[in-house]
């Protein structure tokens, strides 16, 4: 096996974004920003420059308790609002986000190193999520009344669960917060949200912008480390459900903590999405699809098209097309150009984890067909990378690297492709590339993943559910199913005798 070590990429570092509009300093509790009970802070770093943008409070147990108390105090009044009233609030929030689009895009890019196109898509999707949830609030319902026992009429009500604890990740800070906030509020709940301590700024800014539209205590945000804030949220006796988007390890900790109070858990965890390319596929389209879906957000995406399984008869042709596509990817800092496709990794620690994974690839003797290197200079930039000649069962086929790295392995039969695709602890997303109508119908049904695309990858819409199986967790974001996840059913039976 050979390894390509030559750097073929460069970084466009000069951006033209205005200085970010920072949120107030403090915890957002009871409708306003208040001081933390500790003076400790966490640095928030721009990963494209390695410069500290600002600090946020390192929250305490007391901060979480105060936020939960505020959510408890607000839950009865919010729950009794009509779906129409809650919908109106969500629509006003959507309008506020839209009117502050540029401000939020710039702040998100500065905090995450995202290219402008990704930040713009995040904010557009957040707006649509609020608007969809506003409509869904008025549309979702339960089983109608009926007689199922003699002289008794049953009515099934759908109620809010109460107070929801939310833990969001660093890869899509505002969007993942909105994926939780919108359906949670639509279903009539209040919430306490812990954003990633690395990327809290847009979530805090959202709180500042909507404070006048949401009743005090309905939305609360506490910043700080997961081992303190996240643990307390997930074990708190007054939190009725805890929802997390994060790693498998984080999800396991949350579920274990939640078990102490037997609260419900909503887990959207990691992924290692197989991309199954059959011999009859449009190979050029498949290669372009991997370019778009494997390297979107720098590969820091749980549904990333990061593991290609291609039929051995077309593997050479497909790999040539893929390497050509990836070699054309542009890398840059936020604001460096609308054509920039990949920004920086989120942090120094994550940058080093991805480089360690690439070092392991070299030790295992796989071929790095393009990329594979860190890029010199400030910022946590890594070249987009394609690893080929990957044998079945190699660590790269089941380890979630969560960076700009795509592996390519081959298969010889449909049965082998399906078996190999399913040989992972994850079950979030997959795609199938074929022009055979029968195969396009049969293969997705046999893949053990919550979302399976055919001849595309990473296309997401609010009308359809997002969530996984196996190690990728349970519970569904987006769609009417999200509102169902954040509600509970109650059966009332009336004796008519």
N, C-alpha and C positions, 0 to 999 in steps of 0.2 A: 504494500500500500504506500502511496505517496501523499505528502501534505503540501498544500500551497501556502507558503509563508509570506509571499509578497503582498504588501498593502496596495490595494488598487482603488481605495476610496479616500476621499478627503472630506473634511467638515467645513461647512460654511458657517462661521461663527458670528459674523456681524449681523445682528438682528436690528429691527427698527421698531420694536414694541415700546409704547410709552411706559413710564414707571407704573407698577401695579398699584391699584387703589386698595389699600389694606383695610381689613375689618377692624373694629375696635378691639382693644386688648381686654380679655376677660372670658369668663364662662357665660354662655347665654342660658339663663335660668329665669323662668317666670316672666318671659317677655322682654327681658332687658339684659345687657351685659353687666355682670357683677364680678367683683374681685374673687379670685380663688382663695381658699383657706390656706394656701401655701404660696410662698414667694418663689418657689422653684419654677423654672421655665425650660422649654424645649426649643432649640434652634430650628428654624425652618429654612432650608437651603435650596437655592436655585441649582439644580443638578447640571445645567448646561454651562454654568460659570463657576460652580463650587462656592459662590458667595452666599453669606447669610442674608436672607431677605428680612426676617423679623424673628421674634420669639412669641410663643404662645404658652399659656399656663400648663404646668405639669399637674394635672388634676389629682385630687385626693378622694378618699372614700367619702369624706364629708361633702365634697362637691357633688358626687354622684347621688348621695342621699338627699341633698337639697333639690337636685333636679328631679329625682323620682317623686319627691313630695309635691313639687309643683305640678308634675304630670298627673299625680293622683288627685290633686285638688281640682284640676281642670277637666278630668275625664267625664264626669257625670253630665256637665253642661254640653260639652262637645258631642257626646254620644246621643243626646236627645235632640240635636239639631236634625232637621229633615235632610234627606239626601240632596234636595235642591239647594239648601243653604250651604252645605259642605261643598257641593259642586261649584257654587258661585265663588267661594273662597279660593278653590284650586284654580279656577279660570283667571281670577285676578292675579294669583301668584304667577301663572304662566305669562300673563301680560307684563308683569314686573320683570321677570327674567328676560323676556324678549326685548324690552326697552333698555335693559342693561347688558345686552348681549356682548358688546365689545369689551366692556369692563370685565365681565366674567371670563371671557375667552383669554384676555391678556393675563389676568390673575392666574387662571388655570395653567396657562403655558409657562409662566414664570415659576410656578411652584412644582411643575412636573417635567419641564423640558420638552413638552409635546410640540410637534409641528403645528402650524396654524390650522391646517386642514383637519387634524384630529381634534384640536380644541374646538373648532367651529362645529364639527359634527357632534361633539359631546353636548354643547349647549343647545343645539337644535333638537337633539334627542331628549334632553331634559325638558324643554318646552313642550314637546309632543307628549311626553309621559304625564305631565300635569294635566294637559288637555284631555288625553285619553281617560285618565283616572277620574276627571271631573264628569265625563259622560258615563263611565262605568258605575260611578256612585249612584246614579239614578236608574241604572238598568239591571243591576244584579239583584237577585231575589232568591227565595227558598220555595220549597214545595208548597203548593196551595192547600187550603183546608180540605179535609175529606173525612169520611167515616170509615174506620178500619176495625172498630169493635162495636158490638151492639150498643145502640143508644149513646155512643160517644163520638164526639167530633174532635179531630186532631188538627192543630195548627202548628206549623213549624216556623219559628222566627229565626232570623239571622241577626246576631248581635255583635257589637265590637268585643274584642277580647279584653280591652282595658288599656293598660300601659304596656307599650312595646319598647324593649331595649334594642338598639340598633348599633351594629359595629360595621364600619365600612372600610374598604381597602384604599391603597394608595394609587392604584393604576388608573382608575376613573373616579377621582374624588367626588366631584359634584354629581356626575351622572349616577353613580351607584348610591349616593345619598338620596337622590330624587327617586330612583327605582324603589326605595323603601318608603320615603316620606309620603309620596303621592298616594299609593294604595292604602297605606296605614291610616292616613287622614281621611281618605274617601270612605273607608269602612267604619269610621267613627271613633278611632283610637287616638290617644295621645302618645307621645314618644320622648325618649331620651336617646340621643345619638352620640356615639363616640367616633369621630373621624380618625383616620390614621394620623398619628402625631407628626408624620413626615409631610402630609399634604392636607392640612385642615383649612386652608385659607378661603377657598370658594364656598365651602359649607358654612363657615362663619359669616362670610359676606352675604350669602343667601339669607341667613337669619337676620342680619341687619336690615336687608332690603324688605323683608316681608313682615317685620315685627308689627307694623301697623295693621296688617290684614288678618293675622292669626291671633285668636284670643290668648292671653298670657297663660303660659304653662302647657299649651298644646304641643309646642315644639320646643325642646330643650337640647342644648349641645354642650358637652363636656369634653375638653381636650385633655390629652395626657397618655401615658403609656398603657398598653394593653394589660400588663400584669397587675395594674392597679384599677384603672377605670373600667376596662373590659371585663375583668374578673368580677368586680363588684356588680356591674350591670347584670351579668349572667347569673349571679347567685342571689340577687336582691329579692327578698320575699314579696315586695310590692310590684315587681315587674311580672307581668302575666305571660309574656312571650318574648323570646330573644331571637333576633334575626341577624345573621352575619353573612357578609360576602368576604371570603378570605381563603387562606390556605387550608388544606386538610388538617394540619396540626392545630391551627387556630379553632377550626370547627369542632374538633374533638374536645378541646379544652372547654369551649363554650357549652357543649352538650353535657360534659361531665359536671360542670358547675351548675347547670340548669337542673340536673337530676336531683339536687339536694332539696329543691322546692317543687319538683315535679311540674315544671313549667314547660310549655310547648317550645319547640325550637324550629327555626327556619334556616336551613343551611344551603348556601350557594358557594361551593368550594372549587377546588382546582380542576384542571383538565389536561388531557394529552390527546388532542383531537387527531384521529387518523384521517388521511385523505386517500381514498382508495381509487386509483386510476386504472381502469380496465383497458384492454388492448383496442377496444373500439371507440375510446374516448377522443374528443377533440383535444389533442395534446397541447396545442398552443393556448387554448382557452384554459386548460387545467394549469399550465405553467403560470399564466397571468393571474389566475385565481389564487395560487399559492403566494405569488408576489404580493398581492393585495391583502390577503387574509392571514398570511404567515408572518408578515412584518408590520402589520398595522399596529400602531402604538408601540413600535419597537419590539413586537413580539411579547409585550407585557400584557397579555390578554389570555384569559382562561379558555377561550374557545379558539385560540390561534391554530391555524392550519400548519402545525409544526412537525407532523410525522406522516410522510408520504409513503404509501405502499403502491408500487407501480408494477404492472404485469411485465415479466421478464422480457417478453418479445418486443416491447416498446420502451424499455427502461433507458437505453442509451439515447434514443431520440428525445425522450422527455427530459432527461437530465441535461442535455445540451440546451434545450429550450429554457429550462428553469435557470441554469447558470447564466445564460444570456440576459434573462429578465432581471435577475438579482444584481448582476453587474452594473445595471443601469440605475439602481436605486440611489437617490440623492439623500445626503445626510446633512443636518444642519441644526442650528439653534433656533428657538422660537423667533419668528419674525424675519428669518433669513430668506424667505421666498415662499410663494404659494406652492411651488413644485417640490418642496422638501417633503420626503416621505418618512424619514426616521429621525427622531430626536435622540436625546440622551437616555441612559438608564436612570431610574428614579433616585438612586442614592449611591454613595461610595460602597456601602456594604453589598448592595445588590449587584453593582458593577463587578465587584470582586467575585461574587458567587457565580456569575455567568462566565467570567474568565477562568475560574476553577473548573467549571464544566467543560470548557473548551480544552483545557489542559488534559482532562481525563480522556477526551475524544482522541487527542494525539497519542496518549499513552496506550490506548486500546487499538491504535493502528488504523483507524478509519481514515478515509480520504476527505480532506477539506478541499472541495472543488473551487470554492471562492470564499473570500473573507477569512474570518477566524481570528482577527487581531483586534487589540485595543487601538484606538486612534490617539495620537499624541496631542498634548495641549490641554488646556483647561476643559473641564466637563467630563462626564462619564459616558463617553461615546465608544461604541463597539461596532465593528463592521458587520453588515448583514452576511450571514454565513450559511452555506449549504454543505452538509456532510453526506457523502455517498459511500457506497460499498458497505452498508450497514447490515450485519447479519441478524437473523432472527434472535431475539432475546438479549441483544446488546443493551446496556444500561440506558443509552440515549433513546431507546424506543419506549421506555416507560418512565423515565425521570422528567419531571416538569422543570425545564430550564428557565422558562419565563423570560426569554430574551430573543434577540434577532437570530435565531438558530433553527434551521429546518433540516431534518434528516430524511434520507431516501433509502428505502429497502425494496426488495423485489419479491414477487410471489408468482406461482405457476398455475394456480387454479382458483376458481371462485371460492371453493370451500376453504382453501388455505387463506385466502384474503380475508374472509369473514372471521375465521378462527383467530388469525393473527391480530386483526383489528380489535377484537374483543379481549385480547390478552393484556389487559391493563386494569389497574385498580380504579381508574377514572371512568366516568360514564356521562360526561357533559355533552360533547358535540362530536360530530363526524361528518364527512362528506363522501359522496359517491360520484364518480365521473364516468359516464357511459352514454352511448347513443342507442343502446339496446333497451327497448321499451319494457320488456319482461324483466330484465335485470334491474332496471331503475325502480320497479315496483317491489321486487322480491328481496333484494339485498338490504335496503334500509330497514325492513321489518325484522331482520335478523341481527342488526347491529344494536348493541346494548348501550345506547346513548340517548339522552333526553331530546336532542335535536339532531336530525340528519338532513343535510342538504343534498340535492341532486343537481350536479353541474353548476354549483356555486358554493360559497362558503362564507360564513359570518355575515349573512344578511339577516337583520333583526328588525322586527316590527312589534309595536305595542299591542297589537291585536292577538298575538300568539304567545304561548308561554315559553319561558326560559328557565331551565333548571336541569339537574342531572340525576343520574342513578349511581349506585355503588359509592365509591369514595368521593364522588363529586357532590354528595349530599342529597337533600330532599327539600321539598317546598318549591314553589314556582314564583318567579318574578314575572312582571308584565302580564297583560291579558286579564280577563275576568277572574282567572284562577288565583291571581295575587290577592285580590280582595277577599276571596274565599279563604285563603291562607291566614289572613289577618282578621278573621271573624270566627264566630262560634255559632252552632245551631242549638236552639232550645225548642223542645217539644212541649206544648201545652195541650192537655186533653180535657174536654168539657163533657161532663155527664149530662145527657139530655133526658134521662129517665125520670 
